[in-house]
Amino acid sequence: MVGRSPAEPSANSFASLLRQLRAEARLTQEELAEKAGLSARSISDLERGISRTARTVTANLLADALAIGGSARTAFMAAARGRAPAADVLTALGHAPAAAAPPRISGRGVDESLSSHEAKLIGKLIDGLAAAYGGEGRAIAVILLVGLMAHPDGESRPASP
């Protein structure tokens, strides 16, 4: 349909996987396209979910450019063709599964668990920062979250002597 923009790709989509792997490789879309022998538009369309799957030849070129081999390559190829979840690739690459939500911390210590909605938002924040900045993004997210969790109401409090 003309003028219709696709929905934001889910965190488990090939689009999100490709974006994450490209960011971890510290490549721009243009750099990945050049390395893979593809157009930057192809990379953009895949990452935005406009092209929901990649042709086998395209998936092989991307796997080569991202230096994905072994069982991770098999999982990547299946995910690129829409035949397996993107999470299988991350597992094969040795990425740790998403951790359970950390407890909320207040000035009095741990007082309650995060709601599932809060945990999802935190996960999206961490994933977004990691996709944009790699490992440093995760560190930035942790620093932000520790500060927010220590003061969940947003008020700054003087440090205790």
C-alpha atoms as one frame of an Amber mdcrd trajectory, in Angstrom:
protein
   0.000   0.000   0.000   1.457   3.351  -1.054   2.262   5.768   1.767   1.978
   3.121   4.440   4.982   2.773   6.690   5.754  -0.661   8.128   5.314  -1.312
  11.815   8.402  -1.123  13.974  10.201  -4.488  13.691   9.855  -6.627  16.810
  12.861  -7.332  18.970  12.793 -10.931  17.692  12.710 -10.015  14.004  15.452
 -10.460  11.435  15.424  -6.664  11.044  16.370  -6.154  14.698  18.905  -8.970
  14.540  20.654  -7.492  11.513  20.696  -4.025  13.101  22.178  -5.460  16.323
  24.838  -7.517  14.546  25.808  -4.553  12.362  26.100  -2.314  15.427  28.191
  -4.917  17.261  30.486  -5.035  14.221  30.690  -1.223  14.466  29.609  -0.774
  10.862  27.301   1.792   9.340  24.663   0.599   6.908  26.817   1.922   4.086
  29.925   0.124   5.355  28.065  -3.173   5.715  26.580  -2.740   2.242  30.022
  -2.134   0.736  31.565  -5.052   2.599  28.735  -7.369   1.513  28.560  -6.092
  -2.062  24.977  -4.922  -1.586  23.279  -1.550  -1.815  22.822   0.592   1.279
  19.115   0.654   0.377  18.979  -3.157   0.681  20.488  -2.999   4.158  18.130
  -0.184   5.157  15.088  -2.055   3.848  16.072  -5.194   5.753  16.735  -3.307
   9.001  13.464  -1.378   8.789  11.494  -4.548   8.110  10.401  -3.397   4.663
  12.034  -6.559   3.324  11.085  -9.084   5.992  13.311 -11.825   4.640  16.522
 -11.911   2.660  17.256 -14.005  -0.403  19.682 -16.854   0.208  22.411 -15.115
  -1.792  21.891 -11.888   0.185  21.927 -13.750   3.512  25.205 -15.464   2.548
  26.769 -12.126   1.610  25.648 -10.609   4.931  26.932 -13.597   6.921  30.307
 -13.278   5.159  30.472  -9.525   5.768  29.592  -9.991   9.446  32.013 -12.940
   9.791  29.285 -15.286  10.998  30.287 -18.940  10.785  29.467 -22.380  12.120
  26.149 -23.018  13.811  25.520 -19.276  14.080  25.686 -19.026  10.284  23.160
 -21.848   9.914  20.834 -20.089  12.360  21.434 -16.735  10.620  20.531 -18.202
   7.231  17.335 -19.731   8.633  16.375 -16.465  10.371  17.101 -14.465   7.217
  14.749 -16.710   5.255  12.049 -16.438   7.959  12.397 -20.081   8.969  13.795
 -19.645  12.484  13.642 -17.055  15.254  16.350 -14.405  15.342  17.021 -15.335
  18.963  18.520 -18.642  17.745  21.316 -16.668  16.062  22.112 -14.755  19.240
  22.154 -17.989  21.225  24.493 -19.588  18.677  26.756 -16.528  18.881  26.944
 -16.953  22.648  24.868 -13.929  23.594  23.353 -14.414  27.012  19.580 -14.651
  27.095  17.770 -11.647  28.505  18.180 -11.614  32.250  15.304 -11.406  34.650
  14.402  -7.883  35.632  16.537  -6.575  38.482  14.845  -5.593  41.718  13.880
  -1.973  42.264  16.220  -0.163  44.603  15.128   2.723  46.772  16.856   4.769
  49.422  15.819   2.057  51.890  17.192  -0.815  49.772  15.382  -3.367  47.637
  11.662  -2.997  48.175   9.810  -4.531  45.223  10.211  -6.163  41.834   9.845
  -4.233  38.628   6.537  -4.588  36.860   6.646  -6.518  33.597   5.971  -3.243
  31.750   8.939  -1.561  33.441  11.150  -4.573  32.707  10.174  -4.461  29.020
  10.955  -0.745  28.824  14.315  -1.289  30.498  15.063  -4.125  28.073  14.210
  -1.890  25.113  16.437   0.875  26.484  19.370  -1.484  26.935  18.843  -3.076
  23.501  18.572   0.327  21.832  21.710   1.683  23.457  23.595  -1.547  22.746
  22.521  -1.451  19.098  23.621   2.159  18.790  26.821   2.047  20.836  27.785
  -1.625  21.269  29.189  -2.648  24.641  29.498   0.977  25.735  25.746   1.330
  25.220  25.074  -1.402  27.747  27.361   0.356  30.226  25.558   3.660  29.640
  22.205   1.943  30.195  23.372   0.376  33.454  24.622   3.725  34.768  21.324
   5.405  33.855  19.250   2.621  35.383  21.190   2.530  38.629  20.606   6.262
  39.015  16.907   5.989  38.157  16.360   2.973  40.363  18.090   4.629  43.296
  15.743   7.602  42.911  12.594   6.258  41.200  10.602   9.415  41.887  13.129
  11.494  39.948  13.967  13.746  42.896  17.624  14.233  43.609  18.630  13.598
  47.172  21.805  14.708  48.867  24.320  11.971  49.549  24.414  10.697  53.110
  27.568  11.542  55.050
